[in-house]
Amino acid sequence: MDLVQQVAEAFEPHGVLSRAADHFQPREGQREMALAVARVIAEPAALVVEASTGVGKTFSYLVPALLSGERVMVSTATKALQDQLYGRDLPRLVEALGLPVSTALLKGRGSYLCIHRMQQARHLEGGRERAAAFALSRIEQWAQSTQTGDLAELPGLDERSAVIPLVTSTRENCLGSACPSFKSCHVNHARREALAADVVVINHHLFFADLAVRESGMAELLPTVRVAIFDEAHQLNETGIQFLGRHLSTAQLLELAHDLLATGLQLARGLVDWQAVAGRLERAGRELRLTIGRAPTGARLRWNEAAPDTLDPQAWSEALAQSHEACEAAVQALDTVTELAPDFVRLHERARQLLALLAHFAGPGAVEAVRWLEVGLQAKLVESPLDIAQAVGERLLGPAQAGKTWVFTSATLGDDERLSWFTQPCGLQAAQVLRVSSPFDYARQAVLYVPRELPKPSDPTHSQRVAQSVGDWALRLGGRTLVLTTTLKALRSIAEQLQARFQATGELEVLVQGQGPKRALIERFRRGDSLGEPGCVLVASASFWEGIDVAGDALQLVVIDKLPFPPPNDPLAEARSRHLESQGRSAFNDYFVPEAAVSLKQGAGRLIRRETDQGALVVCDTRLVQMGYGRRLLKALPPMQRLESEEELLARLDQFTRSGTTDA
């Protein structure tokens, strides 16, 4: 029996999948995708699959991959998805299929405890805040029993904890085989397991980090893999360009100064004036940040000339020169002590790398790349390619990878039949393309409403009016509301007004992105009023537009403040627009509208997650129904029933409240 036949049988009503999945129901779309994956495994090719919400794409690619008997690599968008795939989906399928398959989980080194750095952190504990000291103690206790060193195992550890960088390594500060804890290194153990396994689960960041620097262990793994699958592939291009360009942050200068001082005083006190060398480097990093002045957090400043926009070219040039001189002084100081300890060898390499980056950013930008300055508490200098097409063509689909099967899948990959939004920037125009529709009955389960009385998004009162309406709707529904904003400014404005409205009465609890760990916010939102707590409104932006799965009646209203077009003054958006226009194409029709369509589709995808869900999507942007391009955006959305008035919306919300769906 060939692979295609085996896969077809597995998806029969009483096939092996009925034992692996809770409440398994045959879905034509799931079977269609699984057979397509089986065919490209049998006859190696690249396949791009848009599998809409509810299709069950995970089983669609895992079943043929496992039954093939080939060595398989699966890459996901996030570490959370990695853990779910490795800890839940794979074991259930392997058991149901009865296959002697070994699996392994491989993350980036920043996910694993570094024993050497943990010991250093304890020696340098002075001045640490109580919370950080407590977290370090918990990690030390857990370190005695963990087998993997994966920090995700430690319950309650905030992913934003300042202790994590102190107990994990980076490519720059890892001592490699010279490390005194090398034999018990968790990173090396994870890599050895990955090299020996039949199925390896990684993430996109790890994959592209290796393409960029050949450091993660993938260089040995990828040549042995015959089937490579990228789930949540819509993030591939943006993830890839992060790693395939050049980056330099003021935080790197400050971290080098900190590590230089700590290591120098511990291992070579008196041989160099470490206070002076580290102090000069730290001052240079802070001066570089101060040169930028005040700018909104997350702002990207164009950098087409000698200096980024709004900055004084001379002051900027001088600040870069000071950082270069401070780095040069650090290199010279480390030259005298590199033979004393491997720690100094790594510090020397880091200082030289930063020196090279400072020299590069002091000169003109690379051809076919875009350069910008990213502003936050620290500053980040970035030079990036416009897309990953060249890297994919050369390193994934090139002659060296002949005979491999490549599968790219996501719920959202474009708004046309060829999925051009994804395939063009990823260099996959020649790949096979399959679009699988959702099994959900959106016309029955969901409604769409566009309030026509709201001011235009450019109106200063827009966010205020949105907040007022959201408060009314959420109160009617008893919470169960997710507000997705397109900007942090709108997030703050809407959240502040909602919190001010409900803080006194306590009728609803307003959760806000950034005011707690993402996982904790989602857990609280899922609970809703089930434990006697008030119902919830969650106001969020950025990462909450995708990957959030809240099924049942915990979420029945999704409000999007405005159409999610890319910011027109974003340097990367501008560069991509110029590139399209140089080819005689329309930047608006070929870039901005497809970007908005995909983002809108992702946001709308938060609403209906199961066959029993019901909900309303409200898009607070009249352009969706008044502008010509609105028809294209509406077409990208699931076929929901359209509501024409707020009275109809309120009636539907009342209906949700009375019926109250549940989800196991």
C-alpha positions in Angstrom: 0.0 0.0 0.0 1.5 3.3 -1.0 1.6 6.4 1.2 -1.4 8.1 -0.3 -3.6 5.1 0.3 -2.3 4.8 3.9 -3.2 8.4 4.6 -6.6 8.1 3.0 -7.4 5.1 5.2 -6.2 7.0 8.3 -8.8 9.7 7.8 -11.7 7.3 7.3 -14.6 7.6 9.9 -13.2 4.6 11.8 -9.6 5.0 10.9 -6.7 5.4 13.3 -7.4 9.1 13.8 -10.6 8.3 15.5 -8.5 6.9 18.3 -6.1 9.9 18.4 -8.5 12.9 18.4 -11.2 13.7 20.8 -14.6 13.7 19.1 -13.0 13.0 15.7 -15.2 13.8 12.7 -14.1 13.3 9.1 -13.5 16.6 7.4 -13.2 16.7 3.7 -10.8 19.7 3.8 -8.5 17.9 6.4 -8.4 14.8 4.2 -7.8 16.9 1.0 -4.8 18.6 2.6 -3.4 15.3 4.1 -3.5 13.7 0.6 -1.8 16.7 -1.0 1.0 16.5 1.6 1.3 12.7 1.0 1.7 13.3 -2.7 4.6 15.8 -2.4 6.3 13.5 0.1 6.0 10.6 -2.4 7.2 12.9 -5.3 9.3 15.6 -3.6 8.2 19.2 -4.3 7.3 22.4 -2.5 3.6 22.8 -1.4 1.9 25.9 0.0 -1.4 25.2 1.8 -3.8 27.8 3.2 -5.9 25.7 5.6 -8.6 27.9 7.1 -9.6 27.8 10.8 -11.1 24.5 11.8 -9.6 22.4 9.1 -7.2 20.6 11.5 -4.0 21.2 9.6 -1.8 19.8 12.3 -3.0 16.3 11.8 -3.2 16.9 8.0 0.6 17.3 7.8 1.7 15.1 10.7 -0.1 11.9 9.6 1.5 11.6 6.2 4.8 12.8 7.6 4.8 10.1 10.2 3.5 7.3 7.9 6.2 8.1 5.3 9.0 6.8 7.5 11.2 9.7 6.4 13.2 12.0 8.7 11.0 15.0 9.4 11.5 18.6 10.7 8.5 20.6 11.8 9.0 24.3 12.4 6.4 26.4 14.3 6.0 30.2 14.8 6.4 30.3 18.6 7.9 28.3 21.4 4.3 27.9 22.9 3.2 26.2 19.6 6.3 24.0 19.7 5.5 22.8 23.2 1.9 22.0 22.2 3.0 20.1 19.1 5.7 18.2 20.9 3.9 17.6 24.2 0.3 16.9 22.9 -0.2 16.3 19.2 2.8 14.2 18.3 2.6 11.7 21.2 -1.1 11.1 20.5 -0.5 10.4 16.9 2.6 8.3 17.3 0.6 6.1 19.8 -2.5 5.9 17.6 -0.4 5.0 14.5 1.6 2.5 16.4 4.9 3.7 14.9 8.4 3.2 16.5 9.2 6.9 16.0 11.5 9.0 18.2 10.8 12.7 18.6 12.8 15.6 19.9 12.2 19.3 20.7 14.9 21.8 19.9 14.7 25.5 20.8 17.2 28.4 20.7 19.9 28.5 23.4 18.0 31.4 25.1 15.3 28.8 26.2 17.7 26.6 28.1 19.4 27.1 31.5 23.1 27.7 31.3 24.7 26.2 34.4 27.8 28.3 34.1 26.0 31.6 33.9 23.6 30.6 36.7 26.6 30.1 38.9 28.1 33.4 37.8 24.7 35.1 38.6 24.9 33.9 42.2 28.4 35.3 42.6 27.3 38.6 41.3 24.0 38.9 43.2 24.8 42.2 45.0 22.2 44.9 44.4 19.6 42.6 42.8 15.9 43.3 43.6 14.1 40.9 45.9 11.9 39.5 43.1 14.9 38.8 40.9 16.8 37.1 43.8 13.7 35.0 44.6 13.4 34.0 40.9 17.1 33.0 40.8 16.7 30.8 43.9 13.7 29.1 42.3 15.8 28.4 39.2 18.7 27.1 41.2 16.4 24.7 43.0 14.7 23.5 39.8 18.2 23.1 38.2 18.9 20.2 40.5 16.1 18.1 39.0 15.5 19.2 35.4 16.5 16.8 32.7 16.1 19.2 29.8 17.0 22.6 31.2 14.0 24.0 29.3 12.9 27.1 31.3 9.3 26.5 30.0 9.1 23.7 32.5 9.4 26.0 35.4 5.8 27.0 36.4 5.2 30.7 37.2 8.4 32.0 35.7 7.5 35.2 33.9 8.9 35.2 30.4 9.8 38.9 30.9 11.9 38.2 34.0 15.1 40.1 34.2 16.8 37.0 35.6 16.4 34.9 32.4 19.2 36.6 30.4 21.4 36.1 33.5 20.9 32.3 33.5 20.8 31.6 29.7 23.6 32.0 27.1 23.8 33.7 23.8 25.9 32.9 20.8 28.2 35.8 21.9 28.8 34.8 25.5 28.7 31.0 25.2 32.1 29.5 26.1 31.6 26.4 24.0 33.8 23.4 24.7 36.0 25.6 27.0 33.0 26.0 29.4 33.5 24.2 32.8 29.9 22.9 32.6 30.2 21.8 29.0 29.6 18.1 29.7 26.3 18.8 31.4 25.2 21.6 28.9 21.5 21.5 28.3 21.8 23.1 24.8 24.2 20.5 23.6 22.1 17.7 25.1 19.0 19.0 23.2 21.1 19.2 19.9 22.3 15.6 20.3 18.8 14.4 20.9 17.6 16.3 17.8 20.3 14.8 15.6 19.3 11.3 16.7 15.5 11.7 16.4 13.1 10.8 13.6 11.0 13.9 14.0 12.4 17.2 15.3 10.2 20.1 16.3 11.9 23.5 16.0 10.7 27.2 15.6 11.2 29.7 12.8 13.5 31.9 14.8 15.9 29.0 15.3 15.8 28.0 11.7 16.6 31.4 10.4 19.2 32.1 13.1 21.1 29.1 11.7 20.7 30.3 8.1 22.3 33.6 9.2 25.1 32.4 11.5 25.3 28.6 11.3 25.4 28.3 15.0 22.2 26.6 16.3 23.0 23.0 15.3 20.7 23.1 12.3 23.7 23.0 10.0 24.1 19.3 10.9 20.4 18.6 11.2 18.9 20.0 8.0 21.0 17.9 5.5 19.6 14.7 7.2 16.0 15.8 6.9 13.9 14.7 3.9 10.6 16.4 4.8 10.5 19.9 6.2 7.2 21.4 7.3 6.6 25.1 8.3 3.4 25.6 10.3 2.1 29.2 10.8 4.2 29.9 7.7 2.7 33.4 7.4 5.3 34.6 9.8 8.2 33.2 7.8 9.1 36.4 5.8 9.1 38.8 8.7 11.0 36.3 10.9 13.5 35.6 8.2 14.4 39.2 7.5 15.1 39.8 11.2 18.0 37.3 11.0 19.2 37.8 7.5 20.1 41.5 8.0 22.4 43.3 10.4 21.4 44.5 13.9 23.2 46.5 16.6 21.5 47.8 19.8 22.7 50.1 22.5 21.6 47.2 24.9 24.4 45.1 23.4 27.0 47.8 24.3 25.6 48.0 27.9 25.6 44.2 28.3 29.2 44.0 27.1 30.1 46.7 29.6 28.4 44.8 32.4 29.9 41.4 31.5 33.4 43.0 31.0 33.3 44.5 34.4 32.0 41.5 36.2 34.4 39.0 34.5 37.4 41.3 34.8 36.9 41.9 38.5 36.3 38.2 39.1 39.1 36.7 37.0 41.7 39.4 36.4 41.3 42.1 39.1 44.2 44.6 39.1 45.5 43.6 35.6 43.3 46.2 33.8 41.3 49.2 35.0 38.0 47.4 34.3 36.0 50.2 35.9 37.4 52.7 33.4 37.0 50.4 30.3 33.5 49.3 31.1 32.4 52.7 32.2 33.6 54.3 28.9 31.7 51.6 27.0 28.5 52.1 29.1 28.7 55.9 28.7 29.1 55.5 24.9 26.0 53.3 24.7 23.9 55.7 26.8 25.1 58.7 24.8 24.2 57.0 21.6 20.7 56.5 22.9 20.4 60.0 24.3 21.4 61.4 20.8 18.1 60.1 19.5 16.1 62.1 22.1 12.4 61.4 22.8 10.5 59.3 20.3 7.4 57.0 20.7 8.3 53.5 21.9 8.5 51.2 18.9 9.0 54.1 16.4 11.1 53.3 13.3 13.1 56.3 12.0 14.0 56.3 8.3 17.7 56.1 7.6 18.3 56.9 3.9 21.0 59.5 4.5 24.0 59.8 6.8 21.8 59.9 9.9 18.3 58.7 10.7 15.4 61.2 10.1 15.1 64.0 12.7 18.6 63.4 14.1 21.5 65.8 13.8 24.0 64.1 11.4 27.0 65.5 13.2 25.8 64.5 16.7 24.9 61.1 15.4 28.2 60.6 13.7 30.1 61.7 16.8 28.0 59.3 19.0 28.8 56.4 16.7 32.5 57.3 16.7 32.6 57.4 20.5 31.0 54.0 20.7 33.5 52.7 18.2 36.4 54.1 20.2 35.0 52.7 23.4 34.7 49.2 21.8 38.2 49.6 20.4 39.5 50.3 23.9 37.7 47.2 25.2 39.3 45.1 22.5 42.7 46.4 23.4 42.2 45.7 27.1 40.9 42.2 26.4 44.0 41.5 24.2 46.1 41.4 27.3 44.0 38.8 29.2 42.5 36.4 26.6 44.9 33.6 27.7 43.7 33.7 31.3 40.2 32.3 30.8 37.8 31.3 28.0 35.4 33.9 29.3 37.8 36.6 28.1 38.1 34.9 24.6 34.3 35.2 24.2 34.3 38.8 25.4 37.0 39.6 23.0 35.0 38.1 20.1 31.9 40.0 21.1 33.8 43.3 21.3 35.3 42.7 17.8 31.9 41.9 16.4 30.3 45.1 17.8 33.3 47.0 16.5 32.7 45.7 13.0 28.9 46.5 13.2 29.7 50.0 14.4 32.0 50.5 11.4 29.4 49.2 9.0 26.6 51.4 10.3 28.9 54.4 10.1 29.1 53.9 6.3 26.4 53.8 3.6 23.7 51.1 3.6 24.0 47.9 1.5 22.4 47.8 -1.9 18.9 46.0 -2.0 18.5 46.5 1.7 16.6 49.0 3.9 18.1 50.7 7.0 16.2 52.2 9.9 16.6 53.1 13.6 14.2 51.4 16.0 13.5 53.4 19.2 12.5 52.0 22.6 14.2 52.1 26.0 17.2 51.2 24.0 18.0 52.0 20.3 18.4 49.3 17.7 20.2 50.0 14.4 18.8 47.7 11.7 19.7 46.9 8.1 17.4 44.3 6.5 16.7 42.7 3.1 13.2 43.4 1.8 12.2 39.8 1.8 13.6 36.2 2.1 13.1 35.2 -1.6 16.9 35.0 -2.3 17.7 33.1 0.8 14.9 30.6 0.2 15.9 30.1 -3.5 19.6 29.6 -2.6 19.5 27.7 0.7 16.1 25.9 0.7 15.2 25.1 -2.9 18.7 25.1 -4.4 20.6 22.1 -5.7 22.0 21.3 -2.3 18.5 20.5 -1.1 17.4 18.5 -4.1 15.0 15.6 -3.3 13.5 17.2 -0.3 9.8 17.9 0.4 8.9 21.4 1.6 5.4 22.1 3.1 4.3 25.6 4.1 1.0 26.0 5.8 -1.1 28.5 7.7 -4.7 29.6 8.1 -3.9 32.9 6.4 -1.5 33.2 3.4 -3.1 35.7 1.0 -6.2 37.0 -0.6 -5.8 35.6 -4.2 -5.7 32.1 -5.7 -1.9 32.0 -6.0 -1.5 33.2 -2.4 0.9 35.9 -3.7 1.1 37.7 -0.4 3.1 34.8 0.9 4.6 33.1 -2.2 6.2 36.1 -3.8 8.3 37.5 -0.9 9.2 33.9 0.1 10.4 33.0 -3.4 7.8 30.2 -3.8 6.0 31.3 -7.0 6.7 27.9 -8.5 5.4 25.9 -5.6 2.1 23.9 -5.7 -0.7 25.9 -4.1 -3.8 24.5 -2.3 -6.5 26.5 -0.5 -8.8 24.6 1.9 -11.9 26.3 3.2 -13.1 26.2 6.8 -15.7 23.5 7.8 -17.4 26.2 10.0 -20.9 27.5 9.0 -20.0 31.2 9.3 -23.3 32.3 7.9 -25.0 30.7 10.9 -22.4 31.1 13.5 -21.1 34.6 13.0 -22.2 38.1 12.1 -20.3 41.2 10.8 -21.2 44.8 11.7 -19.6 48.0 10.5 -20.9 51.0 12.5 -21.5 53.8 9.9 -22.0 56.5 12.5 -18.5 56.4 13.8 -16.0 59.1 12.7 -13.3 58.3 10.3 -10.1 56.7 11.8 -8.2 59.9 11.1 -10.6 61.8 13.4 -9.0 62.5 16.9 -12.2 61.3 18.6 -12.3 58.0 16.9 -10.7 55.9 19.7 -12.9 57.7 22.3 -16.1 56.8 20.3 -14.8 53.2 19.8 -14.2 52.8 23.6 -17.7 54.2 24.4 -19.4 51.7 22.0 -17.2 48.8 23.2 -18.2 49.5 26.8 -21.9 49.4 25.9 -21.6 46.2 23.9 -19.4 44.4 26.4 -21.7 45.4 29.3 -24.7 44.0 27.3 -22.7 40.7 26.8 -21.3 40.5 30.3 -17.7 40.7 29.0 -16.5 38.1 26.5 -15.0 40.9 24.3 -11.7 41.1 22.6 -10.6 44.5 21.2 -7.8 44.4 18.7 -6.1 47.7 17.9 -3.8 48.6 15.1 -1.6 51.0 17.1 -0.3 51.2 20.6 -1.7 54.7 20.8 -5.2 53.5 20.2 -4.6 50.6 22.6 -3.7 53.0 25.4 -6.6 55.4 24.6 -9.3 52.7 24.5 -7.9 50.8 27.5 -7.7 53.9 29.7 -11.3 54.9 28.9 -12.7 51.4 29.5 -10.7 51.1 32.8 -11.9 54.5 34.0 -15.5 53.5 33.2 -15.6 50.1 34.9 -13.0 50.6 37.7 -15.5 52.1 40.1 -18.5 49.8 39.3 -16.6 46.6 39.0 -19.1 45.4 36.4 -16.4 44.3 34.1 -12.6 43.7 34.4 -10.6 45.3 31.7 -7.4 43.4 30.8 -4.7 45.2 28.8 -1.8 43.9 26.8 1.4 44.8 28.6 -0.1 44.9 32.1 0.7 41.3 32.7 2.2 38.2 31.0 0.4 37.3 27.9 -0.3 33.8 29.2 -1.9 35.1 32.4 -4.1 37.6 30.5 -5.4 34.8 28.3 -6.1 32.5 31.2 -8.0 35.2 33.1 -10.0 36.1 29.9 -10.9 32.4 29.3 -12.3 32.1 32.9 -14.6 35.1 32.4 -17.2 35.2 35.1 -17.2 31.4 35.6 -15.7 31.6 39.1 -17.9 34.5 40.3 -15.4 37.1 39.0 -16.6 39.9 36.7 -16.7 39.3 32.9 -13.7 40.5 30.9 -12.8 42.8 28.1 -9.3 42.3 26.7 -7.7 45.2 24.9 -4.7 44.2 22.8 -2.6 44.8 19.8 0.3 43.2 17.8 0.8 39.5 18.8 -2.8 39.1 20.0 -4.1 39.4 16.4 -3.1 35.7 15.8 -2.4 32.5 17.7 -5.0 33.2 20.4 -7.5 30.3 20.8 -10.4 31.1 23.0 -13.3 28.7 22.2 -16.8 28.5 23.5 -18.7 31.5 25.0 -15.7 33.0 26.7 -15.2 35.1 23.5 -18.3 36.2 21.5 -17.4 39.7 20.4 -14.3 40.8 18.5 -13.9 44.5 17.8 -11.2 45.8 15.4 -10.6 49.5 15.8 -9.6 50.2 12.1 -8.4 48.5 9.0 -4.9 47.1 9.6 -2.9 48.8 6.8 0.9 48.9 7.3 2.0 52.3 8.7 2.8 54.3 5.5 5.8 56.0 7.0 7.4 52.7 8.2 10.8 52.4 6.6 10.3 48.8 5.5 6.9 49.6 4.1 8.3 52.6 2.2 11.2 50.5 0.8 8.8 47.7 -0.4 6.6 50.4 -1.9 9.5 51.9 -3.8 10.6 48.5 -5.0 7.1 47.7 -6.4 6.8 51.1 -8.1 10.2 50.7 -9.7 8.7 47.6 -11.4 5.7 49.6 -12.6 3.3 48.1 -10.1 0.9 49.7 -7.6 2.2 49.8 -4.1 -1.3 50.3 -2.7 -3.0 47.4 -4.6 0.0 45.0 -4.5 1.3 45.7 -1.0 -0.9 47.7 1.3 -4.3 46.1 0.5 -3.0 42.5 0.6 -1.3 43.2 3.9 -4.5 44.7 5.4 -6.5 41.7 4.0 -4.3 39.2 5.6 -4.2 41.0 9.0 -7.9 41.5 9.0 -8.4 37.8 8.3 -6.1 36.9 11.2 -7.9 39.2 13.6 -11.3 37.9 12.5 -10.0 34.3 13.0 -10.0 34.8 16.8 -13.8 34.7 16.8 -15.0 31.3 15.7 -12.8 28.4 16.9 -15.2 25.5 17.1 -18.3 24.2 15.3 -20.5 25.3 18.3 -19.1 28.8 18.7 -21.2 31.9 18.0 -20.0 35.5 17.8 -20.0 39.0 16.3 -17.1 40.8 14.5 -17.3 44.6 14.6 -14.9 46.6 12.4 -15.0 50.2 13.4 -13.9 51.6 10.1 -16.4 52.9 7.6 -13.8 52.6 4.8 -14.6 48.8 4.7 -18.1 49.6 3.2 -17.5 53.0 1.6 -14.2 52.6 -0.4 -13.7 50.5 -3.5 -10.9 48.4 -2.0 -13.3 47.5 0.8 -14.9 44.8 -1.4 -11.6 43.1 -1.7 -11.1 43.2 2.1 -14.7 41.9 2.7 -14.0 39.1 0.4 -11.0 38.1 2.5 -13.2 37.6 5.5 -15.3 34.5 6.2 -18.8 34.6 4.8 -20.5 36.0 7.9 -24.0 37.4 8.0 -24.0 41.2 7.6 -25.8 43.4 10.1 -26.9 46.9 9.1 -27.7 48.6 12.4 -26.6 48.7 16.0 -30.1 47.5 17.0 -29.5 44.3 15.1 -26.1 43.9 16.8 -27.6 44.4 20.3 -30.3 41.9 19.5 -27.7 39.3 18.5 -25.6 40.0 21.6 -28.8 39.4 23.7 -29.3 36.2 21.9 -25.7 35.1 22.7 -26.3 35.9 26.4 -29.5 33.8 26.4 -28.2 30.8 24.5 -24.8 30.7 26.1 -22.6 28.2 24.2 -20.1 26.0 26.1 -16.9 24.3 25.0 -15.3 21.4 26.7 
